[in-house]
């Protein structure tokens, strides 16, 4: 059985080859539950799921996390818990994703040395600090305007993505207003794994949406673009 850093390394190997990063949101799932969306997405081939449910109580969130962990484990998919290191450890998740105002990265690393620890970053300075503090990957964004989350700062665009990607020494994800048609230019900018919210959660057929996104990513990758990033859409 893998333990400690060896388990972390194996999880990151799978993270870097996942191809698609689903971020959940039950209010944005066209009347369906997050469990229904996750089941459909796993059937479509997704191998990386972040459970992000801002409207739930912690008790509700932890109960849902246990069920999502069971689904992802059965499908050999990675599960990332948003914000809550305690929930990630309690349900045996593969990782946790932390915002700028969430639990400190170094403390999360001490509590869960084998966890994937992701960090949201919006600038070169934040990306550099997250790497220094021990993040496993950084999330760069928002790239384009998005209605999924409130944002009062500037949208980075492709050029902003390139500036931050240039200092990235670890894998990165990219988020913010990204649609399927954006995938080729984002791959050209260094992105590798596309993770989306509503493009999957609000799709008439989430299973088909996942399969089509994975096909688009494979086609873009065959274009010969090199890079270490992953692409997170919100």
KOLVO-625347 format. One record per residue: x, y, z of N, C-alpha, C in turn; residue number from 1. Coordinates in steps of 0.1 Angstrom, whole numbers, padded with zeros to 4 digits, m for minus. Example, Ala and Ser with C-alpha at 12.3 -4.5 7.8 and 13.67 -1.06 7.14 Angstrom:
     nx     ny     nz    cax    cay    caz     cx     cy     cz  num
   0132  m0057   0078   0123  m0045   0078   0132  m0033   0078    1
   0128  m0022   0071   0137  m0011   0071   0129   0000   0079    2
//
This chain:
     nx     ny     nz    cax    cay    caz     cx     cy     cz  num
   0008  m0012   0000   0000   0000   0000   0009   0012   0000    1
   0005   0022  m0008   0013   0035  m0009   0010   0043   0003    2
   0020   0050   0009   0018   0059   0020   0026   0071   0018    3
   0023   0082   0026   0030   0094   0026   0032   0100   0012    4
   0044   0104   0009   0047   0111  m0003   0045   0102  m0015    5
   0047   0089  m0014   0045   0080  m0025   0031   0080  m0030    6
   0021   0081  m0020   0007   0081  m0023   0004   0095  m0030    7
   0009   0105  m0024   0007   0119  m0031   0012   0119  m0045    8
   0024   0113  m0047   0030   0113  m0061   0021   0105  m0070    9
   0016   0094  m0066   0007   0086  m0074  m0006   0093  m0077   10
  m0011   0100  m0067  m0023   0108  m0070  m0021   0119  m0080   11
  m0009   0125  m0079  m0006   0136  m0088  m0004   0131  m0102   12
   0002   0119  m0103   0003   0113  m0117  m0010   0111  m0123   13
  m0020   0107  m0116  m0034   0105  m0121  m0040   0119  m0124   14
  m0037   0128  m0115  m0043   0142  m0117  m0038   0148  m0130   15
  m0025   0146  m0133  m0020   0152  m0146  m0025   0145  m0158   16
  m0030   0133  m0157  m0035   0126  m0169  m0050   0125  m0170   17
  m0057   0132  m0161  m0072   0131  m0160  m0079   0136  m0172   18
  m0074   0148  m0178  m0080   0153  m0190  m0092   0162  m0187   19
  m0099   0160  m0177  m0111   0168  m0174  m0113   0169  m0159   20
  m0117   0181  m0154  m0118   0184  m0140  m0133   0189  m0138   21
  m0141   0180  m0132  m0155   0184  m0130  m0156   0191  m0116   22
  m0162   0203  m0116  m0164   0210  m0103  m0180   0211  m0101   23
  m0184   0205  m0090  m0199   0204  m0088  m0205   0217  m0083   24
  m0218   0218  m0085  m0226   0229  m0079  m0241   0225  m0081   25
  m0247   0220  m0071  m0261   0215  m0072  m0271   0226  m0077   26
  m0270   0239  m0072  m0279   0249  m0077  m0277   0252  m0092   27
  m0266   0248  m0098  m0264   0250  m0112  m0265   0237  m0120   28
  m0273   0228  m0115  m0274   0214  m0122  m0288   0211  m0128   29
  m0295   0222  m0132  m0307   0221  m0139  m0317   0212  m0132   30
  m0318   0214  m0119  m0328   0206  m0111  m0324   0192  m0107   31
  m0312   0188  m0110  m0307   0175  m0107  m0298   0176  m0095   32
  m0296   0165  m0088  m0288   0164  m0076  m0273   0163  m0081   33
  m0264   0167  m0072  m0250   0165  m0074  m0246   0150  m0076   34
  m0253   0141  m0069  m0250   0127  m0071  m0254   0123  m0085   35
  m0265   0128  m0090  m0269   0124  m0104  m0259   0129  m0114   36
  m0254   0141  m0112  m0244   0147  m0121  m0231   0139  m0120   37
  m0227   0136  m0108  m0214   0128  m0107  m0215   0115  m0113   38
  m0226   0108  m0111  m0228   0094  m0117  m0227   0095  m0132   39
  m0234   0105  m0138  m0234   0107  m0152  m0220   0110  m0158   40
  m0213   0119  m0151  m0200   0124  m0155  m0190   0112  m0154   41
  m0191   0104  m0144  m0182   0092  m0143  m0185   0083  m0154   42
  m0197   0081  m0157  m0201   0072  m0169  m0195   0077  m0182   43
  m0194   0090  m0183  m0189   0096  m0195  m0174   0096  m0196   44
  m0167   0093  m0184  m0153   0091  m0185  m0145   0101  m0176   45
  m0151   0110  m0168  m0144   0119  m0160  m0136   0111  m0149   46
  m0124   0116  m0146  m0115   0109  m0136  m0111   0118  m0125   47
  m0117   0130  m0125  m0113   0140  m0115  m0125   0149  m0111   48
  m0129   0149  m0099  m0141   0156  m0094  m0138   0164  m0082   49
  m0141   0177  m0083  m0141   0185  m0071  m0155   0187  m0066   50
  m0157   0184  m0053  m0170   0186  m0047  m0170   0201  m0041   51
  m0178   0209  m0047  m0179   0223  m0043  m0193   0227  m0042   52
  m0198   0227  m0030  m0212   0230  m0027  m0213   0241  m0016   53
  m0213   0254  m0021  m0212   0265  m0011  m0225   0267  m0003   54
  m0236   0262  m0008  m0249   0265  m0001  m0253   0255   0010   55
  m0245   0244   0011  m0248   0234   0020  m0243   0237   0034   56
  m0249   0231   0045  m0243   0232   0058  m0231   0222   0058   57
  m0223   0224   0068  m0211   0215   0068  m0215   0200   0070   58
  m0226   0198   0078  m0231   0185   0080  m0236   0178   0067   59
  m0244   0186   0060  m0249   0182   0047  m0238   0179   0037   60
  m0228   0188   0037  m0216   0186   0028  m0208   0174   0031   61
  m0206   0171   0044  m0198   0159   0048  m0205   0147   0044   62
  m0219   0146   0046  m0226   0135   0043  m0226   0132   0028   63
  m0227   0143   0020  m0226   0141   0005  m0212   0137   0001   64
  m0202   0142   0008  m0188   0139   0004  m0186   0124   0006   65
  m0192   0118   0016  m0190   0103   0018  m0196   0096   0006   66
  m0207   0100   0001  m0214   0093  m0010  m0206   0095  m0023   67
  m0201   0108  m0025  m0193   0110  m0037  m0180   0103  m0037   68
  m0174   0102  m0025  m0161   0094  m0024  m0164   0080  m0028   69
  m0175   0074  m0024  m0178   0060  m0028  m0179   0059  m0043   70
  m0186   0068  m0049  m0188   0068  m0064  m0175   0069  m0071   71
  m0166   0079  m0067  m0154   0081  m0074  m0144   0069  m0072   72
  m0144   0064  m0060  m0136   0052  m0057  m0139   0040  m0066   73
  m0152   0038  m0068  m0157   0027  m0076  m0153   0029  m0091   74
  m0152   0042  m0095  m0148   0045  m0109  m0133   0048  m0111   75
  m0125   0046  m0100  m0111   0048  m0101  m0108   0063  m0104   76
  m0116   0072  m0099  m0115   0086  m0102  m0110   0093  m0089   77
  m0103   0104  m0091  m0099   0112  m0080  m0110   0121  m0075   78
  m0110   0124  m0062  m0120   0133  m0056  m0112   0144  m0048   79
  m0116   0156  m0051  m0110   0168  m0044  m0121   0175  m0036   80
  m0119   0178  m0023  m0129   0185  m0015  m0125   0199  m0015   81
  m0135   0208  m0017  m0133   0222  m0017  m0133   0228  m0003   82
  m0123   0235   0001  m0122   0243   0013  m0119   0235   0026   83
  m0126   0223   0028  m0126   0217   0041  m0116   0205   0042   84
  m0104   0208   0048  m0094   0198   0050  m0100   0187   0059   85
  m0108   0190   0069  m0113   0180   0078  m0122   0170   0071   86
  m0130   0175   0062  m0139   0166   0055  m0131   0157   0045   87
  m0121   0163   0039  m0112   0155   0030  m0106   0144   0037   88
  m0101   0146   0049  m0094   0136   0057  m0105   0126   0062   89
  m0116   0131   0066  m0126   0122   0072  m0132   0112   0062   90
  m0134   0116   0049  m0140   0107   0039  m0129   0100   0031   91
  m0116   0102   0033  m0106   0096   0025  m0105   0101   0011   92
  m0107   0114   0009  m0106   0121  m0004  m0092   0121  m0008   93
  m0089   0123  m0021  m0076   0124  m0026  m0069   0137  m0024   94
  m0078   0148  m0022  m0072   0161  m0021  m0081   0171  m0016   95
  m0076   0184  m0014  m0084   0195  m0010  m0080   0207  m0018   96
  m0090   0216  m0021  m0087   0228  m0029  m0090   0240  m0020   97
  m0080   0249  m0019  m0081   0260  m0010  m0080   0274  m0017   98
  m0089   0283  m0012  m0089   0296  m0018  m0079   0305  m0010   99
  m0078   0318  m0014  m0069   0327  m0007  m0072   0329   0007  100
  m0085   0328   0011  m0089   0331   0025  m0092   0318   0032  101
  m0089   0307   0027  m0092   0294   0033  m0080   0289   0042  102
  m0081   0277   0047  m0071   0271   0055  m0057   0272   0049  103
  m0047   0276   0057  m0033   0278   0051  m0027   0265   0045  104
  m0021   0267   0033  m0015   0256   0026  m0005   0248   0035  105
   0005   0254   0042   0014   0246   0050   0007   0238   0060  106
  m0003   0243   0067  m0010   0236   0077  m0017   0224   0071  107
  m0023   0226   0059  m0030   0215   0052  m0020   0204   0049  108
  m0009   0208   0044   0002   0198   0041   0006   0190   0053  109
   0007   0197   0065   0011   0190   0077   0001   0180   0081  110
  m0012   0184   0080  m0023   0175   0084  m0025   0163   0074  111
  m0023   0166   0062  m0025   0155   0052  m0013   0155   0042  112
  m0002   0149   0046   0010   0149   0037   0008   0142   0024  113
  m0002   0133   0024  m0004   0125   0011  m0016   0131   0003  114
  m0022   0142   0008  m0033   0148   0000  m0027   0157  m0011  115
  m0034   0157  m0022  m0033   0168  m0032  m0038   0180  m0026  116
  m0030   0191  m0026  m0034   0204  m0021  m0034   0214  m0032  117
  m0045   0218  m0037  m0047   0228  m0047  m0049   0242  m0041  118
  m0045   0253  m0048  m0046   0266  m0043  m0051   0275  m0055  119
  m0061   0283  m0052  m0066   0293  m0061  m0056   0305  m0061  120
  m0052   0309  m0073  m0043   0321  m0075  m0048   0330  m0086  121
  m0046   0343  m0085  m0051   0353  m0094  m0040   0362  m0100  122
  m0027   0359  m0096  m0016   0368  m0100  m0003   0360  m0099  123
   0007   0365  m0105   0020   0359  m0105   0025   0358  m0090  124
   0022   0368  m0082   0026   0368  m0068   0020   0357  m0060  125
   0006   0356  m0062  m0001   0345  m0055   0003   0331  m0059  126
   0006   0330  m0072   0010   0317  m0077   0024   0313  m0071  127
   0033   0323  m0071   0046   0320  m0066   0046   0316  m0051  128
   0037   0324  m0044   0036   0321  m0029   0030   0307  m0027  129
   0020   0303  m0034   0014   0290  m0032   0024   0279  m0035  130
   0032   0281  m0045   0042   0270  m0048   0052   0269  m0037  131
   0057   0281  m0032   0066   0281  m0021   0061   0275  m0008  132
   0047   0276  m0006   0041   0271   0006   0038   0256   0005  133
   0040   0250  m0007   0038   0236  m0008   0026   0231  m0015  134
   0020   0239  m0023   0008   0235  m0031   0012   0224  m0041  135
   0003   0215  m0043   0005   0204  m0053   0002   0209  m0067  136
  m0008   0218  m0068  m0011   0225  m0081  m0017   0238  m0078  137
  m0017   0247  m0087  m0023   0260  m0086  m0035   0262  m0096  138
  m0045   0269  m0092  m0056   0273  m0101  m0054   0287  m0105  139
  m0053   0290  m0118  m0051   0303  m0124  m0065   0308  m0129  140
  m0069   0320  m0124  m0082   0325  m0130  m0086   0338  m0122  141
  m0098   0343  m0126  m0106   0338  m0137  m0101   0343  m0151  142
  m0102   0335  m0161  m0097   0339  m0174  m0107   0348  m0181  143
  m0119   0344  m0182  m0129   0351  m0189  m0141   0354  m0180  144
  m0149   0364  m0183  m0161   0367  m0174  m0170   0355  m0172  145
  m0174   0353  m0160  m0182   0341  m0156  m0193   0345  m0147  146
  m0205   0339  m0148  m0216   0341  m0139  m0216   0331  m0128  147
  m0207   0321  m0128  m0207   0311  m0118  m0203   0316  m0104  148
  m0194   0325  m0104  m0190   0331  m0091  m0188   0346  m0092  149
  m0189   0353  m0080  m0187   0367  m0080  m0172   0370  m0081  150
  m0169   0381  m0089  m0155   0385  m0091  m0154   0400  m0094  151
  m0147   0407  m0086  m0146   0421  m0087  m0133   0426  m0093  152
  m0124   0416  m0095  m0111   0420  m0101  m0111   0419  m0116  153
  m0099   0420  m0122  m0097   0419  m0136  m0097   0404  m0141  154
  m0103   0402  m0153  m0102   0389  m0159  m0088   0388  m0166  155
  m0082   0376  m0164  m0068   0375  m0169  m0067   0374  m0184  156
  m0076   0367  m0191  m0075   0365  m0205  m0063   0356  m0208  157
  m0061   0353  m0220  m0050   0344  m0224  m0036   0349  m0221  158
  m0034   0362  m0222  m0021   0368  m0219  m0018   0367  m0204  159
  m0028   0369  m0196  m0027   0368  m0182  m0023   0354  m0178  160
  m0030   0344  m0184  m0027   0330  m0182  m0013   0327  m0185  161
  m0008   0332  m0197   0006   0330  m0201   0016   0335  m0191  162
   0013   0347  m0185   0022   0353  m0176   0024   0345  m0163  163
   0013   0340  m0158   0013   0332  m0146   0019   0318  m0149  164
   0015   0312  m0160   0020   0299  m0164   0035   0299  m0166  165
   0041   0310  m0170   0055   0311  m0171   0063   0309  m0158  166
   0057   0312  m0147   0064   0310  m0134   0059   0297  m0127  167
   0050   0290  m0133   0045   0277  m0127   0055   0266  m0128  168
   0059   0261  m0116   0068   0250  m0116   0061   0237  m0112  169
   0048   0238  m0110   0039   0227  m0107   0027   0227  m0116  170
   0019   0217  m0117   0007   0217  m0126  m0002   0228  m0122  171
  m0009   0233  m0132  m0019   0244  m0129  m0032   0241  m0136  172
  m0043   0246  m0130  m0056   0246  m0136  m0060   0260  m0139  173
  m0070   0261  m0148  m0074   0275  m0152  m0089   0275  m0152  174
  m0095   0286  m0147  m0109   0287  m0146  m0115   0300  m0150  175
  m0128   0301  m0153  m0134   0314  m0155  m0140   0315  m0169  176
  m0153   0312  m0171  m0160   0315  m0183  m0155   0307  m0195  177
  m0150   0296  m0193  m0144   0288  m0204  m0154   0278  m0210  178
  m0155   0278  m0223  m0164   0269  m0230  m0156   0259  m0238  179
  m0163   0249  m0244  m0156   0239  m0251  m0148   0245  m0263  180
  m0153   0255  m0269  m0146   0261  m0281  m0133   0268  m0277  181
  m0132   0271  m0264  m0119   0278  m0259  m0108   0268  m0257  182
  m0111   0255  m0257  m0101   0245  m0254  m0088   0246  m0263  183
  m0089   0247  m0276  m0077   0247  m0284  m0067   0258  m0280  184
  m0072   0271  m0279  m0063   0282  m0275  m0058   0281  m0261  185
  m0065   0275  m0252  m0060   0273  m0239  m0050   0262  m0238  186
  m0051   0252  m0246  m0041   0242  m0247  m0028   0247  m0253  187
  m0030   0256  m0263  m0018   0263  m0268  m0011   0272  m0258  188
  m0018   0277  m0248  m0012   0285  m0238  m0006   0277  m0227  189
  m0007   0263  m0228  m0001   0255  m0218  m0011   0246  m0209  190
  m0024   0248  m0211  m0033   0241  m0203  m0034   0227  m0208  191
  m0038   0218  m0199  m0039   0204  m0202  m0052   0197  m0198  192
  m0057   0200  m0186  m0069   0193  m0181  m0080   0203  m0179  193
  m0091   0202  m0186  m0102   0211  m0185  m0112   0206  m0175  194
  m0115   0215  m0166  m0126   0212  m0156  m0136   0223  m0157  195
  m0148   0219  m0157  m0159   0229  m0159  m0170   0227  m0148  196
  m0178   0237  m0147  m0190   0236  m0139  m0202   0234  m0148  197
  m0208   0245  m0152  m0221   0244  m0159  m0221   0237  m0173  198
  m0209   0237  m0180  m0208   0230  m0192  m0212   0215  m0191  199
  m0209   0210  m0179  m0213   0196  m0176  m0226   0196  m0167  200
  m0226   0204  m0156  m0237   0202  m0146  m0250   0207  m0152  201
  m0250   0216  m0161  m0263   0221  m0167  m0266   0216  m0181  202
  m0257   0207  m0185  m0259   0201  m0199  m0272   0192  m0199  203
  m0279   0191  m0210  m0290   0182  m0211  m0286   0167  m0208  204
  m0274   0164  m0213  m0269   0150  m0211  m0254   0152  m0206  205
  m0252   0152  m0192  m0239   0154  m0187  m0229   0143  m0191  206
  m0234   0131  m0193  m0225   0120  m0197  m0219   0123  m0211  207
  m0228   0127  m0220  m0224   0130  m0234  m0215   0143  m0234  208
  m0218   0152  m0225  m0210   0165  m0225  m0196   0161  m0221  209
  m0194   0152  m0211  m0181   0148  m0207  m0173   0141  m0218  210
  m0180   0132  m0224  m0174   0124  m0235  m0169   0134  m0246  211
  m0177   0144  m0250  m0173   0153  m0260  m0162   0162  m0256  212
  m0162   0166  m0244  m0151   0174  m0239  m0138   0167  m0239  213
  m0138   0154  m0235  m0126   0146  m0235  m0121   0144  m0249  214
  m0130   0142  m0258  m0126   0141  m0272  m0120   0153  m0278  215
  m0125   0165  m0274  m0119   0178  m0278  m0105   0180  m0272  216
  m0104   0176  m0260  m0090   0177  m0254  m0080   0168  m0260  217
  m0084   0156  m0263  m0075   0146  m0270  m0071   0152  m0284  218
  m0081   0157  m0291  m0078   0163  m0304  m0068   0175  m0303  219
  m0071   0184  m0293  m0062   0195  m0291  m0048   0191  m0288  220
  m0047   0180  m0279  m0034   0175  m0275  m0026   0169  m0286  221
  m0033   0163  m0296  m0027   0157  m0308  m0021   0168  m0317  222
  m0024   0180  m0314  m0018   0191  m0322  m0004   0194  m0319  223
   0002   0186  m0309   0016   0187  m0306   0020   0198  m0296  224
   0010   0204  m0289   0013   0215  m0280   0019   0209  m0267  225
   0030   0215  m0262   0036   0210  m0250   0033   0220  m0238  226
   0033   0214  m0226   0030   0222  m0215   0027   0214  m0203  227
   0027   0220  m0191   0025   0212  m0178   0012   0216  m0171  228
   0004   0225  m0177  m0007   0230  m0170  m0019   0221  m0172  229
  m0030   0224  m0164  m0043   0219  m0166  m0053   0230  m0167  230
  m0064   0228  m0172  m0073   0239  m0175  m0086   0237  m0167  231
  m0089   0247  m0159  m0101   0246  m0151  m0111   0257  m0155  232
  m0123   0252  m0159  m0133   0262  m0163  m0144   0263  m0153  233
  m0149   0275  m0151  m0160   0277  m0141  m0171   0284  m0148  234
//
